[in-house]
Amino acid sequence: MYHHSLKHKLSIFIGLGMSLTAYAQGDNHYWTEFNADPTNSAILDYSYAGYKRGEKVPPTIAELKASGYTEYNVTKYGLIPNDGKSDRQAFKDLITKIGKKAKAKAIIYFPEGNYILHDDDDNIMKAGMQQSEPIVVNMGHFVIQGDGKDKTFLEMKTPNLPKTKALYSSPIMLQIKHNGKKETDLKVYGLITADSKKGSHSITIQDASQVKPGQWVWLKVQNYRDDVITEELQNCTIEHTMTDLINNGVQVDEYHVVESVKGNVVTFKEPIMHEVKESWGWRLQEYPHYEEVGIEDLTFVGHACNDFVHHRTWEDDGAYKPLLLMRLTDSWVRRVGFQSISEALTFEHCANTSAYEIEISGNRGHSAVRAANSTRAFIGNVYDHSDGYYVEQDYKIRYDGLGQYHACGVSKHSIGCVIWNCDWGLDACFESHATQPRATLIDVCTGGFMPRRMGGDRNQLPNHLDDLVIWNFNSKPTQTKAFGTYNWWNSGNVWVKVMPPMVVGFHGHLINFATNQMKCNESYGTAVNPKSLYLAQLERRLGKKNEWMQQITTGIESPQIFRPTEGLDKGIYTLKGEKLDMDVDQLPQGFYIIDGKKVRIN
């Protein structure tokens, strides 16, 4: 059975100034406290997330060309759109031609059309079995650009085969990354010799002579001591199943840009998101990475199964994973679509990356856009409305717009990340996939708030450590089965482990939270002012007219999506709701609403 959500949604996101939500009168006291003195606030400053800390916007193609970037039109290098044949080798040859460069200064341009970057012919025989291998791009300062997310398509025609029996072991198709170094080869600038308060900008090390202003550095600790683990968990009790935390200890990774060096005091451009204690053994070390990588104006197309079931098979969990960005800073993915994919996009070991104006559609898969082991990622304006079978209805009824199983979020040692103004499906929750993420802001998002849906194996829990802030969340009516109380740290269930969050302005479909497991449940049922904590903090720091705020609140393009109502289920429409008087075979390539369903025409 298929259930069509009969909603008419003229825009992916309601403008923040036009929301129909009722708001509490006056500014929320947590905000007024922060506004008065951020150094003595219950809330951290999340406004430094994203490309260039929100102080600049990613450059346009015209600006890059003016600065000396070279454009490579892929059709001049052997890639042939719309011929049904793999373009993978020609693309790899072009990457080789450009070379492994930290500053490639290249624009890899995919004109309108469909390009196949993986099919069965691209698999290889290795260790006596068929295997798929990723396309690896080792370079910085380059952009992959299409003609628009409804015009340029990069397709995984067939699945990437798993390497092991692990359901998630299929490789990600396109991996843009710095290969990093072995831990033993990383240069250590010095051990930390003094404590620093959470939210401050400075640390003190043994010898800062190797540290220079403008340099990216890695602030790190790994401590196995029982007393450190106990202190990190505060009043939460460790479970015997948390073997990652028990065996690997407390691990915190923050990537920073050096603002200044005075003696042995190093000051960062960004605030420290975790208290630094000299006795824990913190150190400052080298951070290998590339910078200024962009992906924009195209859609990645997979062929995820149309009846996704979590952890059923490798085809469900990971067969179609198109994009990984790894060890990159000041990089972005914008105006990009993901259709029928297992996982959309992962930032891993990155810092100050931005993903925005993203659409996830087609058959639902495992996860959406995530930050893993990353610092200050910004994930915003993501519209996740993939279609599939409702988990709590035993996968018997197919729904339009359920969204990915895990919505946008964080995992591993991510810290200081912002999930902003995202809209995901009914049968989902924000992702917090364990292995010690911290200090995450879920800000003015709309979507499902399904219990036990954040992710993470029980041996990798907790799902999230300190400083999770959920601000003005608008909950969709998701639960179809009674589950009682929504626990954050449930001593009777090894699968639910979130340290006490701050929840402010939670509204929409109300949920019975275990408030004794929360720092606060402020203004429950009514949204608060400011509507967006991230934007308020950004405006406080940079002013009302900063470019980044203008770009994400008004949009570079109009991110409109048309969702038909009962009266508009017949006929052909553009995604903006404009009726087209033509037959299907007359349509140019792109996305349309045909008889009430979104369809891609090749």
N, C-alpha and C positions, 0 to 999 in steps of 0.2 A: 504494500500500500504506500502511496505517496501523498504526503500532506503539503499543500502549497501555502506558504505564509502569505496571506492576503493583505499586504501592507503597501502603501504607496509612500516611498521614501525618495523625495526629490533631491536630497543631498545626503552624502555619506555622513556628514556631521552637521548638527544644528549649530549655527554660529554661537559663540560663547555669550555674545551680547543679546541674542534673540531667543534664548531658551525659554520654554514654557514652564520650567520647573519653579516651584515656589521656594524662595530663599528666606532664611532667617534674617531678621532686621539687624543692621549693624554688622561690623566686622567680628569674626570669631576671635576669641581671646588668645588662642594659640598664635594666630597671625599677628595680633597687636603686640604680643610679647616679643615675637621674632622681629617685627618691624622696629621696635624700640631698641633692641639689643640682641643681635643674632648670636653673640658669643655666650649669652645666658638664656638660651631658649630651649624648650623641650623638642623643638623641630630643628633639624639640620638644614643647611642651605643647599638645596638641590639645583639651584639655577645655573651651576657650572656644567651641567650635562650637555652633551652634543658637540657638534662641530665647532671648533674654536671657542668653546665655552659659551656659545651664544653671542659672542662679541662680533662675529662676522657671519655672512651666509656663504654657502659653497659657491664657487665661481660658476658663471655661465659658460657655455661653449664659446661664445664670442669673446669673452674675457680671456679664456685659455688660449685661443688662437692668437689674440693680440699679444699675449705674453710669450709666444714662441712655440706653442704646442703644434705638433704635426698631426694632421688627420690621415687616418688609414681607412679608406672605404673598403670594406671587406670583399665587396664584389669584384674589386680589382686584384684580389689576391686568392682567387680560386673558390670563394664561397658563392654558391648559386642558390638563391632563394626559390622556394616553391617547386623544386624539382623532385621532391620525395627521396632524395639521397642524402647521405650523411655529409655534413660540412666540417666534421670534427678535425680531420687531418689538415685541411687547408687552414683552419683556425689555429691549430697548434703550430703550423709552419709560420704563420704570421707572428705569433707570439715569439717564436724563436728568432725571427728576423728583427723584431724590435729589441730583443735581448733582455737579460736579467739586469735591470738598472734601478737604482734607488730613485733616480729622477729621469724616467723615460720620456716625460713630456709628450705623451701620445694620446690621441683621441681615436679609439677604435670604433668606427661608425658602421652600424648595421642599418642600411636603408630598409624601407618598408618591405615586409615579406616574412616568410617562415624559414628558419634555418635549423637544421637538425644537428644537434651537438652530441647526441648519443643514440645509437640503435644497436641491434644485435651484432652487426658486422664489426662494431668497435670493441667487442669483448675479445679477450686474449686467453690462450691456454697457458696456465701457470700452475705448477705443483699438481699436475694431473687433473685440473678442473678448470672450467670456464670461469673467468673473473672479469670484472669491470674495473677500470682504473680511472682516477679523476683527471681532469685537465687542470694542471697546476700553473699558475701565473705568479712568478716571483719578480715583482716590480712595484715601484711606487710612482706617484705623480702621473697618473693616467686615468682616463675615463672610458668606460664602455657606454656608448650612446646609441639609442634607437630613434625611430621617427615618431614614437608615441606608444603608450602601452596598449593601444588598440590597433597598432599598425605593424610593429616589429615583434616577432615571436621567436624565442630561443627554445627549442623543443627537445625534451627527453622522450624519444619515440618508444623506447623500451626501458625496462627497469635496470638500474645498476644492481648487479648480483652481489649477494652478501659474501664477505670474506670468511666468516666463521658461522657457527650455529647461532651466534647472538643475533637477535631479531633486528638490532639497530646497526649491523656491521656493513651494510651497503655503503660504499663511499659516496661522498657528496660530489656532484658532477663537476662544478666549476669552483676551484679553490684558489682564491687570491690571497697570498700570504708571504710573510717573511718566515724563513725556515727556523729562525731562532738559533740558539746555541745550547749545548749541554750545560746543565746546572754548574758543573765544575769549571766550565770555561768562562762563565760570566764574571766580569770585573766587579769586585766589591769595593765601593768607594769608602765605606767605613761603617762601624757599628754605632748604633744610637747610644748616646751617653747621658741623655736627660729625658725626663718625661715631657710629653706634649699633650695638651688637652684636645679632645675631640672637637672639631670645628675650627681649630687654629690653623695657621698656615706654615708654621716653622718647626724645624727639628734641629737637634744638635748632634753632630757626629764627631768621631775621633779626629779626623783630618779631612777637611773639605777642599784640599788643594786641587783635586781632580774634577771637582764639580763646577760647572760654568753656567751663567745665566742663559736661558733659552734652551737648555739641554733637557731632554726627556730622561727621567730616572724611575726606578722601581723601588718603592718602599715596601718591605717584606718582613714577615715573621712567620716562623713555624716552630711551635713549642709543644712538646709532648707531655709536659708536667701535669699531673692530676689537678694541682691547685689552680693552674692556669685554665684548664678546661672547666673546672667548677666556677671560676670567676667569670669566664666568658658566658656561661649559661645562666648566670645570675641565680634566680630562684627556681629555675627549671631543672628537673631531675634527668640525668642522663639514663638512657636505656641500654641494656646489654647488647641490643641489636645494632647500635650505632657504631659499628666497627671502624668505619672510616675516621670518625672523630677520635675514637679511642686509640687507634693504631697510628694515625697520622697527625694527631694533635690539632691545636688551633692554628689555622692558616689564614693570613690576611695578606692580600696583594693590592697595592694602590699604585697607579701610574700617574706621575706628576711632571709638570713643566717647572723648571727652576726660574723663579723671579729674580732672586738675588742671593749672593753669598757674602756674609760678613763674618770674618774669622771662621769659626767652625759651625756657625748657624746658617742653615740652608732654608730659605723661604720659598714656598711654592706659590704659583699663581692661583691654585685651587685650595680649598679647605681640606684638611685631613678628616676622613669620615669614620675613623676608629681611633680611640684613645691610644697613644703610644706610651708604653711603659718600658723604661730602660731595662728593667729586670727580666723582661720577657725575651730579650735577645733580638730585637729589631735590627735590621740593617738596610743600608741604601746601596743599590747596585745598578748595574747596566740594564737597559731595556732595549733589546734589539727589535727594530720595527721598520715599517715603511710608512710614508705619509701621503695624504692627498690622493686617495683612490675614490672614484665615483662610478656608480652604476645608475643609469637613468633612462626613462622614456622607452620602456620595452616590457614585455611580459614573458616570464618563464612558464613553459607549458609542460606538464607531465601527464600521466595517464593512471593516476591512483585508482585503485579498485573502488567500485561504486557502492560497496557495502562494508566500509571500514569497521573493523572490530579491534579494539585496543589489545595489543600483545597476542593476537591470534597467530599471525605469520609474519615473516620478514617483509612480505609484500604490503601488509597493512602498515607496519611500523616505520619502514625506511627505504622503500624501493625507489622513491622519486624525491631526492633531496638536491635541489639545483644549485644552491649558492652558500659558500662559506667565505667570510672575511676574517683573516687571522693575523694577529700582531700588526695591526694598522692603527694609526692615529689620524685624527682630523679627516675622516673619510665619510662617505655618505652613500645611501641608496634612496632614490626619490622618484616618484611618479612611475612606480614599477608594479606590475601585476604578477600574481602567482596563481596558476590555474591547475587544479587537480594534482596537487603535490603532497608528499608525505610530510615534509618540513619545508617551510618557506626560506628562512634566512637565519643564519647564526653569526653573530659577532663573537669571536673567541680571542682572548688575550688582547683585546683592543682597548683603546681609550679615546674618549671624545668622538665617538661615531654617531651618526644620525641616520635613522630610517624613517621616512615620512612620506605621506601620500601614497600609501601602499594598499592594494586590494588583493584579497585572497578569495578565490571563487572556485567553482567546479565541484568535483567530488571531495569530500572532507578527508583530511589526513590526520597525522599525529600531532603536529605542532605548528605554530605560527612564526612570529619573529621573536628571537631571544637574544639576550646578552649572556654569554658564558665566560666566566673568568675575566670579565671586562669592567672597566672603570668609567663611570659617567657616560654610559650610553644613553642616547635619547631615542625612544621609539614612540612615534606620534602619528596621529591621523591614519591609523590602520583600520581598514574596513574588512573584517573577517566574516564572510557569509557563505562559506562552503556548505554543500548539501550532503546529508547523510542520514543514518539511522540513529534514533534517540536511544542512548545507552540505557536509561532507566525505564524504557518501554521494551527492554529485552531485544533491541535491534529489530523490531517487527514493523515499525512504521518509518518511512523515509520522509524527512522534513527538508524544506527549503530554508537555508540560512541558519543551520545549527552551529556552524563555525567549526574550526579545528578542535580536536579533543583537548589540547592544551592551548589556551590563548596566549597572547603576547606576555613576555615576562623575563625572568632571570634564572640563572643556574650557576653552580660552582662558586668561585670566589668573587662574584660580581659585587660591586659596591658603588654607591652614589648614582645609580641608574634611575631614569624617569620613564614611566609608561604613561603617555599623555594623550587624552582625548581620543582614545581608541574605542571602537565599537565592534564587539565580537558576539558570537552566536549564543543561543539559549543554552545549549548543552556543553558548557565550558566554564572555566575559571581562569583567572590570570595564572601564569606559570611561575612556580617558585620551586625549581627542580632539585633542591637539596645541594649538598656538598658546600655548605657555608656561604650562601649569599647574604649580604647585609645592606642596610641603608638603601632601601628601594622606595620610591614614591610612585604609587598608583594614583594618578591625578585625573579627575573629571572624566573617568571612563564609564562606558555603558556596556553591559553584557551579563552573561550568566555568572552566577556565584555558586557553582556546584560544589558540594562538599567532597573531600577526598579526591580532588582533581588537579592539585598543584603539581604533582609529579614527584619522582624521586624514589629510588629503591630504598627499602627500609634500612639497609646498612649504610646509606649515604645521608640519612636524616641527621639533623633537623632540616625541614624544608627551608626555613629562613631564620636567621639569627636576629640581632637587635636592629631597631630603627626601621621597621616596616611602617610606612604611613599610607593609609588609604583615605583619599580626600575626595569628597563629593562623588562617591560611586553611585551610579544609577543602575540598580539591579533589575534585570529582566525576570519575569515570572518563570523560573526554570524548573523547580523541583516538581516532579510528578508523584513522588513517593514520600511519605512522611519520614523524616530522619531525626526528629527531635531537636536537640541543641547542636548548634554549630560550634564545635570545639576547635581551639587553636593548638593547645598542647594537651592531648587526651591521654591520660595515664592508662586508660583501658584499651588503647588502640595504637599499635606501633606505627601506623601509617600517617598520623596527623601530628606534626611537630613544628609549630611556628611560635617563636618567642613572642611575648605580648606585644601586639601591634597598637598603633594609634589609629583609630577609625573615627573620622570626622565627617559629618554630613552624609552618612549612608542613607539612601532613600530609594524609592521605587518599590520593588517587591521586598518586603521586610523579612528578615531572617532572625531567628532566635539565637543570638550570639551568647556564648558563655562569657559574660562580662568580667567574671573573676579571673579570666585568662587574658585580659586586655589591659593596656595602659589606660585607654579611655574608649568610650563609645559615645562621643560628643554629638549632640544635635541629631540623635537617631530619628530617622524619618523625615528630616528636613535638611535640605542643602544649605550651606553656609556661604558667607562672603569672607574672603574673595572666592569667586567661582573656581578659579584655578590657582592652586598654591604655587605651582611652578611659574606661571606668568606673573603673579604678584611678586615673587622673589626676583624674577628677572627684571621686572620694571623697577623695583627698588634699587637694583644694582646698576642698571644700564639706562634707565629712563624710558618714558613711554614710546619714544620714536625710534627705538633700536630696530635695525633692519630685520633681525631674526624674528622678533615678535610679529612684525608686520607680515613677514612671509608666511609663517605657519598659521596665523589667524585669518588671513585673507586668501592664501593659496597662490601658488605660481600659476596654476591653471584652475579652472572650476572643477573640483573633484565630484561631479554629479553622477549619480547612479539612479536609474529608474527602476522602481519595483511596481509591477502592475497591480491594480485592484481588480475586483470581480468584473467591473464593467469594461476593462481594458485587456482582458485575457485573450482576445482574438486580434490578429493582425500583426504587423511588423512595426517596431518602434526603434528609435535610437536609444542609447542609454540615458539621454536627457528627456525622454518621454515624447519625442517628436514622431508623429505617425508618418510612415513612408508608404506611398502608393506605388509599390512595385512588387514583383515576384521575387521569391528567394533566389532564383538563379540569376537575377539581375544585380544582386547586392555585391558591392565591392568587399574585399577582405576586411574583417573586423568583427566586433561584438554587437549583437542586436538582441532585442526582446522579441521573440517569435512565439505567438500563441501563449503568452504568459510565462515564458521561460527564457533565461539568458542563453544565447547560442553563439558560438564562434563560427564564422564563415571563412573558409580557406580560399 
